[in-house]
Amino acid sequence: MIDLYLAGTANGLRAAVAMAECGLEFRAHKIDLTQGQQRTPEFLGMNPAGQIPVMIDHDTPGGRITLAQSGAIILYAAEKSGRFLPQDPVRRAAALQWFMLGATDIAAASGAIFQLEMVVQEKSEAITQHFRKRLLRFFGLCDAQLATGHEYFADEASVADFMIYPNYFARKALIDEAGGLTSLHAWGARMAARAGVQKGMNPFG
Ligand SMILES: N[C@@H](CCC(=O)N[C@@H](CS)C(=O)NCC(=O)O)C(=O)O
């Protein structure tokens, strides 16, 4: 059995989407970030960074494993299930390239917008706009890839799609406002129709 500690944020949800899509049974434990539950001694014992998501897999050949970082959890789920990391080396490389765009560029820009809109006290519209434009540029790259006949980033559904989808979902209003990006929206609809994505995006039932 796998225990997954998360909140309903893009970082948390992508771990749950990967678990569900890979067909791994997991128990979702809600961590209330607004109440500081990520800073309790018990939680810091699992992840000293004090951040969700955290996964504990009690059933591994070497005993149990505790893992943080949503990207590492997605890759762990893919390796454990033997799914969603394409066998073909070219597709696998493409999947990892788009996975990394999601993990570094997209997640970072989206996270910066969150910090600027919700956390930082001194507001700067110019800086916030900078990160909104930056995020839209990355989503533009995604759209261009999907527009050239790719149903998913690496043709078949892969870890890349699980990485990027929760940030797309969270930033849909901004993307809608920008207009266009029709291939990205078509992919978003394809993702939303998948049973594993539905389960992962609604981890607390
Ligand atoms: N790179 C990390 C980022 C994790 C992260 O930023 N988690 C946020 C919620 S989305 C968090 O736990 N923040 C609580 C805090 O920093 O106090 C990942 O992908 O897992």
Ligand as a Chemical Component Dictionary entry (heavy atoms), coordinates in Angstrom:
data_LIG
# 
_chem_comp.id                   LIG 
_chem_comp.type                 NON-POLYMER 
_chem_comp.pdbx_formal_charge   0 
_chem_comp.three_letter_code    LIG 
# 
loop_
_chem_comp_atom.comp_id 
_chem_comp_atom.atom_id 
_chem_comp_atom.alt_atom_id 
_chem_comp_atom.type_symbol 
_chem_comp_atom.charge 
_chem_comp_atom.model_Cartn_x 
_chem_comp_atom.model_Cartn_y 
_chem_comp_atom.model_Cartn_z 
_chem_comp_atom.pdbx_ordinal 
LIG N1  N1  N 0 9.408 20.968 -6.280 1  
LIG C1  C1  C 0 8.474 20.491 -5.292 2  
LIG C2  C2  C 0 7.623 21.656 -4.850 3  
LIG C3  C3  C 0 6.696 21.275 -3.718 4  
LIG C4  C4  C 0 5.944 22.490 -3.194 5  
LIG O1  O1  O 0 6.256 23.628 -3.510 6  
LIG N2  N2  N 0 4.929 22.233 -2.362 7  
LIG C5  C5  C 0 4.164 23.326 -1.786 8  
LIG C6  C6  C 0 2.678 23.192 -2.089 9  
LIG S1  S1  S 0 2.326 23.242 -3.786 10 
LIG C7  C7  C 0 4.268 23.283 -0.290 11 
LIG O2  O2  O 0 4.222 22.232 0.305  12 
LIG N3  N3  N 0 4.377 24.453 0.315  13 
LIG C8  C8  C 0 4.313 24.564 1.727  14 
LIG C9  C9  C 0 5.416 25.384 2.274  15 
LIG O3  O3  O 0 6.394 25.645 1.562  16 
LIG O4  O4  O 0 5.288 25.744 3.432  17 
LIG C10 C10 C 0 7.631 19.355 -5.877 18 
LIG O5  O5  O 0 7.484 19.295 -7.099 19 
LIG O6  O6  O 0 7.158 18.486 -5.124 20 
# 
loop_
_chem_comp_bond.comp_id 
_chem_comp_bond.atom_id_1 
_chem_comp_bond.atom_id_2 
_chem_comp_bond.value_order 
_chem_comp_bond.pdbx_ordinal 
LIG N1  C1  SING 1  
LIG C1  C2  SING 2  
LIG C1  C10 SING 3  
LIG C2  C3  SING 4  
LIG C3  C4  SING 5  
LIG C4  O1  DOUB 6  
LIG C4  N2  SING 7  
LIG N2  C5  SING 8  
LIG C5  C6  SING 9  
LIG C5  C7  SING 10 
LIG C6  S1  SING 11 
LIG C7  O2  DOUB 12 
LIG C7  N3  SING 13 
LIG N3  C8  SING 14 
LIG C8  C9  SING 15 
LIG C9  O3  DOUB 16 
LIG C9  O4  SING 17 
LIG C10 O5  DOUB 18 
LIG C10 O6  SING 19 
# 
